[in-house]
Amino acid sequence: MTRPANVKFSQTHEWISVEGNTGTIGLSDFAVQQLSDLVFIDLPKIGQSVKQNEPFGEVESVKAVSELNTPASGEVTAINESLKNNLDAIARDPFGAGWLIKIKLSNPDELTNLMSGADYDKLCESENPN
C-alpha cells in the first residue's frame, strides 16, 4: 500500500494529516496488518481534549487490545461514526474511509515531533524485518 505523502506518523503507528488547524487521525496500514482482524473500537466523544502521545481510545482485534494514542494535542471535533458498524474500512482504506477522529489542533508545533513517511518506513522495517 502506498502511504499518502501528506501524513506524519507517531512511534505508536497512528497517522495525522493536517488541513488548516484540523488534524485527521487514523491507524496506519502497518498497525492494522499487525493487529489482524479488528473486532471493536472505542473512540472519544466530540469535545473531548486529547494530548499528544496519550491514549484517546482502544482498538481490539482477535489478537490483542491496543491503545490508540494521539499524534497531536487538541479537541475532538469529529469521530468516524461509520466505524461503529463496520471496522473493515480501517483495513481496506486506513488513510481514507478508515480515519478515526478529527481534532482542532491546540499546538501545531507538536507536529515536528512526528515521523515522515520515509522515517516511518524504517520504523516498520525494524519492527518486522521479514
Buried (B, 14 or more C-beta within 10 A) or exposed (E): EEBEEEBBBBEBBBBBBBEEEBBBBBBBBBBBEBBEEBEEBEBBEEEBBBBBBEBBBEBBBEEEEBEBBBBBBBBBBBBBEEBEEEBEBBBEBBBEBBBBBBBEBBEBEBBEEBBEBEEBBEBBEEEEEE
